[in-house]
């Protein structure tokens, strides 16, 4: 029996969980699992706010692929093209020429990227909050702005440095805003030159509510809690420009800011444009509830997808509804997808994915949170505890669970470090300044 080749494109929530389950449930003579991703790790995105705030180590919010997927072949590179008609994917390794990988089954799970808008200045001055690199950069940047503000005697420079703008009132935006404000407020104990009221934290949300995944009363509670912390909440307001760091809002207000964080939604990875797979009007891969790719009424043999980049019908809702792009669905879809591939390889029919959304949990900073799970609503410390407990249980591998719990335990005993490591983002700057440029020799080029 020749082993089936299963190619996993992307090692996010769907890719990692599906590859791990396939490697555990299928024998080596049945299948070979190949995982392609440009990063050597999976980022557990719900922990990005805590990593950015210094509550857990950045390395503990990512899962090393080679440690966890020991039975899989890991290819560090980027899939630049999928020709499913030939069942071939073109992969560009980190270094060297491109190569083609043939497969019998492909799991297309490159995830999503930030959904940005053509706003003047956003490309030059904004930063997203989807990767561990962005999270750590934001932490270092915020702490660096505190240093700038403490060192200057110019009032305008100080106001600009201490103005932090977050665009988007979903879970990513609310958690990032709340955790970073909590961290900065905690760090001010080491800055006698600054006071909490010197900082200005602004949330810009285009709709009339935050946290659309929960009921309106929970969203209203979140806004009230943020207002108690003297945050500037702008609902039904859009960012219109941030040229030269001057934030201009649709309500007519305008002010300078050194920090502009964009968390206003996601869109499917642009990598999907280089495939011959069917897509819907939102550029998602069209799927059946079985997570098989479907083109109209025809099942695309050997093609599977799930997660943020896939349009998967939600069988718990009315016809026409699709599963939301959440980690909760992605993890469960990955398990069903892996089981369905195993069933197909063994000559059985795949089963549909069906999961009623359990609810949502969010952290609003240390010991503060909001949760709505199976209709039960919680706020404050109980919600914060549920948030941590849930996500600790979901991060892959016992190794990572232990490390996260140790980080949290130490945080109860020791104060978190409030120091910027900005040199991480440009480590060669000092070396370049110390190294003289070589002058061309006399007569060179003659």
N, C-alpha and C positions, 0 to 999 in steps of 0.2 A: 504494500500500500504506500503510495507516494504521499508525503505530508502536504496538506493544503497550505498555501502561503497566505497569511493574513497580514495585510499592511495597515498600520494604524498611523494616520496622518494627524499629528498634533498630540501632545502629551499633557493636555489640561485635565479637567475633571473627567470628561468622557473618555479621552484617550488612555489615561493612566489606569482608571478603574476597569475599563473594558479589557485592556491588555493584561492586567494583573489577574482578572477572573479567567480569561481565556487560558493563560499559562498555568493556572491552577486546575482547571476543569478538563483540559484536553491533554491527551498523552502526546509525547514527542513524535510518535509515528503517525499521529492524526493531523497535526498542524505545527507550523513554524510561525511565530509572531514576530513581526518586524515593526519597530516604533521609530518614527522619524520626527524630530523636533529640533529647532535651532538651539534651544536651551537644554542644559544637562539636568534640568529639574522641573518639577511641576510646582507652580505657585498656588498655595491654598489662599485664594483671594479674600475670603472672609477675615483672615488674620492680618491683612495689609494695614488696616488702621492701628491695630495694636503693635505691630512691628514698627510702624512709623512713629508711634508715640513712645516707644521704648519699653513697652510692657513685656515683650518677648523678643528674643534674639532674631534678627532677620533670617539667619540660616535655619531657624526652627520653624519658620513659616513656609519653607519650601521642602519638597520631597525629592531627594536624589534618585534619578531614574535607574541608574545602574545598581544602586543598593536594593531598590524595591523590586525591579523587574529583572531579576537574575536569570530567569528562564527565557527572556526575550532578547532579540538582537536589537541593540540601540544604534541608530544612525544619527549622528549630530550634523544636521543640515536642514535645508529648507526645500520643501516640495514646490517646485516651480510650475509643474504641469501634471495633470492627470488625464490620460487618454483612456477612458474606461472602455471605449470600443475595442481597444487592443489589450485592455487590462494591464496597462503599463503606467508607472509614475516616474517622472523625471525629478531627480533629487540633486540639489547643489550642496555638496559638503561644505564645511566651514572653510576648508582650503582644498584646492585641486579642481580637476575637471568635473563636470556634471556626469551623473550616471543614471541608468535606467533600472528600475526595479519592477519585475513582473510579479503579479499577484493573482490569487484566485478570489479573494475577498478583500475589499477595501473599506476601512472605517474612516469616513471623512469627518474629522473633528478638530478643525483649526481654531474653533472658538470665535471670538469677536474682538473688535477693536473699538476705540472711542469713536462715537458718532459726533463729529465736529461739524460746525457750520462755517460758511465763508464770512467770518466776522473779522474786520480789519484789526490787525495787531495780535490776533489770537495765536497764530503760528509762531510769532516771534517771542511772545511773553507768557503764553499759557503752558501748563503742564497737566498731563492726565494723572489718573490714579488707578491704573490697572496692573502694573508690574511692580516687582520688588524694587527695581531700580528707581522707579518714580516715587515709591513710598519712602525710601531712604533718602533720596534727594530732597524730598519735601521736608523731612525731619531736619536735615542739616541746614536747609535753606531758612526755615523758620527760626532755628536757634541762631543762625548767622545774622538774621535781621534784628534779633534782640541785641546782639553785640554791636551792630551798626547803630542802633538807636541809643544804646547806653554810651557810646563813645562820642557822638556828635553833640554839638551845642546849637545846631540849626534846627529850628522847630519844624520846618517844612520837610527836611530830610527824615526827621524822627517820625512824623505823622505818616509819611509814605512807607517807611520801613515797617511800621507797626500796623499797617492796614493789610488784612488778609481776606481775599475774596474767593468764595467757592461757588461755582455755577452748577446747579443741579440739586434738587431736593429729594432724590431717591435714596436708597440705603447707602450707596457708596458715598454720596455727598454729605449726608447727615453724619455718618460715622466718622468720616475723615475730618469734617469740621469740628465735631464734638471732641474727638480724641486729641486733635492738634491743639485746640484751645485749652483743654485740660492739661496737656503737657506744658504748653507755654506758660500758663498761669502758675503751674507748679515750679517751673524754672525761674520765675521772677524772684523767688526768695534769695537767689544769688545775684540779683541785679538791684542794688539799693537805689540806682539812678532812675529806675522805672517803677511804675505802679500799674495794677491791673486795668485801671480806667484809661491808661494811655493806649492800650491795644484796641483795635477795631476789627471785629470779625463780622464779615458780611456774607449772607447766603442769598443768592439770586436764583429764583425759581420761576419759570415761565407760566406755570399753572397756579391755581388758587389753593393748592395744598401740598404738603410734603408726605413722603412715605405712602405712595398710592397703593402699595401692596396690603395695607392694613385699613381698618375702618377709619372714618373721618375723625371720630373722637380721639383715637390714638394719635393721629397726625396732629390734631389740635393740642393734645397734651405735650407732644414733642416740641411744638413751636413755643408753647408757654414756658417749658423748661429752658429752652435756649434763650428766650427773652429774659428770664430771671438771671441769666448769666451775662446780661447786657449785650447780647449779640444783636446785630442789625439784620432782621429778616425781611427780605423783599419778595413777596409773593406777587404773582401775576405781573412779573417784571422780566425783561429780557436784557441780556448783554448785547449792546449794539456796536461797541468799539472798545479797543484797549490799546490803541496806537500809542507808542512811547510810554506804555504803562499807565495811561490816563483812562480809567474805567468810565465809560459812558453808558448809562442805563436808559431803558425805554421810558422810565418815569421822569426823565429830565435831569436826574442827578448826575454829577460828574466829579470824580476825585482820583488822585494818583494812588497807585498801589504797586508794591514790589512783588506781591504774591497773587497769582491768578490761577486757580485750580479748576480744571474742567472735568466735571463728572456727569454731564447731561446726556446720559444714555450710551448705548452701544449699537453697533451694526455688525453683520457677518463679516468675517475676515475677507479682505480683497483677494486672497489666494484663490477663492472659489471662482473668480473670473477666468482663471486659467484651467478650467475643467470643462468637460463636455456633459456634466450632470445637469439635470433639469432644476430650475430655480423658480421661486414665486416672485410676486411683484416687490417684495422686500428683500430680494436677492438671497433668500434662504433656500437650502436644498429641500425639495419637496419629499416628504416621507409618508409612509403608511403608519398606523399605530404599531405595527410590528418593527418599526425603525428601518425598514427596507426603503431604499430610494425608489420613488415612483414617478413615471413620466406619463401624465394623463391617467389612463387606466392600465398602463403596462408597468409591471414590476421590473426594475433594472437589476438583472441578475448579478449577484456578487457585490452590490454597492449598498452601504449602510451609512447612516448618519444620525446624530443626536446632539443635544446641547444647544448653545447659543446660535449656531449657524444653521440649524435645522428647523423646518416647519413640521412639528409633530402634533397631530390632532390630539386634543385633550378629551378623552372619552368620559370624563367626569362632568363635563359641561355640555352646553347645547351644541348641535352640529355647527361646524365652522369655527369653533374656538381652538386655539393652539396652546401648547404648554408654554409657560413663561420662561424667559431665559434666566433661570436661577440655578444655583448649585444644588438645591434640593432635587430638582427634576434631573439635572445632569448626572448625578451620582446614581440615581435609580434607573435612569434610562441606560446608562452604561452597563449595569448588571443585566438588565433585560436583553440588551443588544448582544452581549457576550453569550448569554444563554441561548439566544435565537441562532447565532452562528453555529454554536455547538450542535443544536438540534438539526440544522440544515445539513451540516457535515455528516451527521449520523442518520440522515434520511428521514427526519421528522419535520413537521410543519412548525413554523415560528409562531409565537404567541404575542398578542397585542400588549403594549405597555399601557397601564392604567394606574394612575396614582392621584388621589385627591390632595391638593396642596394643603399641607398640615398647618401652615401659618408662617409667621416670620418673627425673627428676633433681631434686635439691634442694640448696640452699645452706644451710650451717650457720654462716654468718658468713664473714669474709674468709679465703680460702685453705682453707676447710673445706667438705666436702660429702659427699653420698651419692648413688649412681646405680646403677640397674639397667636396662640397655638390651639388648634382645635376649638376655636371659639372662646377660649379662656384668655382674658386680658390681664396683663401684669405690667407694673411700672416700678421704677426705682431699683432697689437692691435685688429683689427676687427676679426681675426681668434680666438684670445684668448677670446674675448667677446662672440663669437658664441659658443666656447667650453663650457664656463661656463653656458650660457643661455640654451643650449641643455641639458646638464646633470642635471642642476637644475630642468628642466621640467620633466625629466625622473625618478628621484629618487622617490620612492613610499612615499605617505602620505604627507598631507599638513603640518603636524608637522615638518617633516624633511626638507621640502622646506624652511620653515620660518627660521629654525635654521641655515641652510647653508647660506641663504641670510644675516642673522644677523652676522655670522662669517665673511663673505666677507666685509660687511659694516664696521665692527670694524677694519678690516685689513687696510682699507683706512685711518683710523684715528690714529691707534696705531701701533707701531712696533711689529712684531711678536717675540714671546719668543724664545730665542736661548739658551736653557739650557737643558742639558741631564738629564733624569730621569732613568739612568741605573739601579738603585736599584730595579726598577719594575721587572726586569728580574731575580733577585735572592733576593727576599725580606727577606729571613730568614738568610742570611749570617751573618749580624751583630748580630742577636739574638743568633745564634749558637756560635759565637766567645765569647759572654758574658756568655754563659751557660756552666759550666764545665761538662765534661763527668763523669758519675758515675763509680767509681772504684768498682770492684767486692769485696764483703766482704770476710774477711779472713775465710778460711775454706769452702767457697762456692764450691759446686760441689763434696765435699767428701762424 
